[in-house]
Amino acid sequence: MSSQYFDSIRCIVCQNDFPWNFSIKYSKPDCLVVECQRCSFHFIPSHFRKTVNYTAYKSEKVADEIIQSDLWLKIQRNKLRYNLIKKFHTPQKLYDIGCGFGHFLYTGKELGINHVTGVEMNMASVAYIRKYLDLDVEQKDFLKVSETQKFDTFTLWDVLEHIDDADLVIQKISRMISKDGYVFLQVPQIDSFFAKLLKERWWEMGLDHVNYFSKKTIENLFHRNGFQVEKIISSLEIKNVLLYAIVPKLKKKTDWKPEDRQREFNQMTQKSTIIKKLFVFFHNIIYKILSVFKIGDEMIVVAKKL
């Protein structure tokens, strides 16, 4: 492997920064996934990430498709997340990092949580949130957010895998979270059923995802920053499997953009209210069954500040 790939290489879990203590695990057309020989953490070296820009990660075309999507369905999906949160504690001040198009925060507001806010780097997403959901979110990098406020709940849904300095994010959360506060997150899981089955063909593995945590490495990261991991749950985002793996193959699409996937999902869900309710009912049953048998590609992590 060329020495340039090891420029400033660093394991965010154990802080190993010796180039000879990393090995190539998977080779992709546009990047390499390496493994830390000290702690087994998998990630893409920063050398390959220089062109990734999250301020324009989702375009206005995606926002246009989101506007036409079914808000009720998005609320139902996020209710599952709030049901999980309430099994551990009742959030009073919730902060969502990388809040995307804001539907998780919107659902929290609808459920009566006293204070919900968050941060998102993508400009089109923030514009949508402010105009259509009337929510107060900042458009910036979380690492640049003021630390003057305290929150009892932090959430990161499919976010930590995108951040090169993910350890700095957890460190900052540890400074901003109340004692006995909770962090809830979802990330792709490198030791999941589908990751082991598909290896480098796994749909979660690509240049925009830098971190590939296992149960062991995510626990180590939280433990080093004053948290205790209380629960890890296998998760399969059925929508993502459909739109990233199944439908593109059926339609022989190799160059789908994010707006194309959202448009396809919009068309799939343009059904009557009864059909949509049946869809949500069976989706939730399937989701829970797969989770019990650990058939997933991601994991939901629940960590408590000590």
Residue pairs with C-beta under 8 A, 6 or more apart in sequence:
1 24
1 32
3 19
4 47
5 32
5 45
5 47
5 48
6 19
6 22
6 45
6 47
7 45
7 46
7 47
8 46
9 17
9 19
9 22
9 34
9 45
9 46
10 16
10 17
11 17
11 22
11 36
11 38
11 39
11 41
11 43
12 41
12 43
12 164
12 165
12 166
12 167
12 211
12 221
13 36
13 39
13 41
13 167
13 217
13 220
13 221
13 224
14 36
14 38
14 39
14 41
14 220
15 167
16 22
16 36
16 37
16 38
16 39
21 36
21 37
21 38
22 34
22 35
22 36
22 37
23 34
23 35
23 37
24 32
24 33
24 34
24 35
25 33
25 34
25 35
25 42
26 32
26 33
26 199
26 200
26 205
27 33
27 200
28 200
28 205
28 206
28 207
30 48
30 206
30 207
31 44
31 48
31 206
31 207
32 44
32 45
32 48
33 42
33 43
33 44
33 200
33 205
33 212
34 42
34 43
34 44
34 45
35 41
35 42
36 42
36 43
39 216
39 217
39 220
40 214
40 216
40 217
41 211
41 212
41 213
41 214
41 217
42 190
42 211
42 212
42 213
42 214
43 210
43 211
43 212
44 207
44 209
44 210
46 164
46 210
48 207
49 164
49 207
49 210
52 207
52 208
54 121
54 122
54 162
55 121
55 122
55 123
56 122
56 123
56 124
57 121
57 122
57 208
58 100
58 101
58 122
58 124
58 125
58 258
59 124
59 258
59 259
60 124
60 127
61 257
61 259
62 124
62 258
62 259
62 262
63 101
63 124
63 125
63 127
63 128
64 259
65 259
65 262
65 263
65 266
66 101
66 128
66 262
67 128
67 132
68 266
69 262
69 265
69 266
69 269
70 266
70 269
70 270
70 276
71 103
71 106
72 276
73 269
73 276
73 280
74 103
74 107
75 103
75 106
75 107
75 110
76 280
77 103
77 239
78 103
78 104
78 106
78 107
78 108
79 107
79 111
80 284
80 287
81 104
81 107
81 155
81 157
81 184
82 107
82 108
82 111
84 184
84 233
84 300
84 302
85 91
85 153
85 155
85 182
85 184
88 182
88 230
88 231
88 302
88 304
89 152
89 153
89 180
89 182
91 108
91 113
91 152
91 153
91 182
92 113
92 114
92 115
92 152
92 153
93 114
93 115
93 149
93 150
93 151
93 152
93 153
93 178
94 105
94 108
94 113
94 115
94 116
94 117
94 151
94 152
94 153
94 154
94 155
95 117
95 118
95 119
95 151
95 153
95 154
95 155
95 176
96 104
96 105
96 116
96 117
96 118
96 119
96 154
96 155
96 156
96 157
97 118
97 119
97 142
97 154
97 155
97 156
97 159
97 169
97 173
98 118
98 119
98 120
98 121
98 142
98 156
98 157
98 158
98 159
98 162
99 105
99 118
99 119
99 120
99 125
99 129
99 137
100 120
100 122
100 125
100 157
101 125
101 128
101 129
102 118
102 120
102 125
102 128
102 129
102 133
102 135
102 137
103 133
104 155
104 157
105 116
105 117
105 118
105 129
105 133
105 135
105 137
106 133
106 135
108 116
109 116
109 135
116 135
117 135
117 136
117 137
118 137
118 138
119 137
119 138
119 139
119 140
119 141
119 142
119 145
120 126
120 129
120 137
120 138
120 139
121 139
121 140
121 141
122 139
123 139
126 137
126 138
126 139
129 135
129 137
130 137
138 145
142 169
142 172
143 165
143 168
143 169
143 172
145 172
147 172
147 175
147 176
149 176
150 176
150 177
150 178
151 176
151 177
151 178
151 181
152 177
152 178
152 180
152 181
152 182
153 181
153 182
153 183
153 184
154 173
154 176
154 177
154 181
154 182
154 183
154 184
155 183
155 184
155 185
156 169
156 183
156 184
156 185
156 186
156 187
157 185
157 186
158 186
158 187
158 188
158 237
158 298
159 185
159 187
160 166
160 169
160 185
160 187
160 211
160 213
161 187
161 188
161 204
161 209
161 210
161 211
161 212
161 213
162 208
162 209
162 210
162 211
163 169
163 210
163 211
164 210
166 210
166 211
166 221
167 221
167 224
167 225
170 183
170 221
170 222
170 225
170 227
171 225
173 183
173 225
174 225
174 226
174 227
174 305
177 183
177 305
178 305
179 305
180 304
180 305
181 304
181 305
182 302
182 303
182 304
182 305
183 222
183 227
183 301
183 302
183 303
183 304
183 305
184 300
184 301
184 302
185 300
185 301
185 303
186 235
186 298
186 299
186 300
186 301
187 211
187 213
187 218
187 298
187 299
187 301
188 195
188 204
188 205
188 209
188 212
188 213
188 297
188 298
189 195
189 212
189 213
189 214
189 215
189 234
189 296
189 297
189 298
189 299
190 212
190 213
190 214
191 214
191 215
191 216
192 234
192 294
192 296
192 297
192 298
192 299
193 234
193 294
193 295
193 296
193 297
194 202
194 236
194 295
194 296
194 297
195 202
195 204
195 205
195 212
195 297
202 297
203 240
203 241
203 244
203 245
203 297
204 212
204 297
204 298
205 212
213 221
213 299
215 232
215 299
218 229
218 232
218 299
218 301
219 229
219 232
222 228
222 229
222 301
222 303
223 229
226 305
226 306
227 303
227 304
227 305
227 306
228 303
228 304
228 306
229 301
229 302
229 303
230 302
230 303
230 304
231 300
231 301
231 302
232 299
232 300
232 301
232 302
233 291
233 299
233 300
233 302
234 290
234 291
234 293
234 294
234 295
234 296
234 298
234 299
235 287
235 291
235 296
235 297
235 298
235 299
235 300
236 287
236 290
236 291
236 295
236 296
236 297
236 298
237 297
237 298
238 283
238 286
238 287
239 265
241 297
242 265
242 268
243 256
243 261
243 264
243 265
244 261
247 253
247 264
248 254
248 256
253 260
269 276
269 279
271 279
290 296
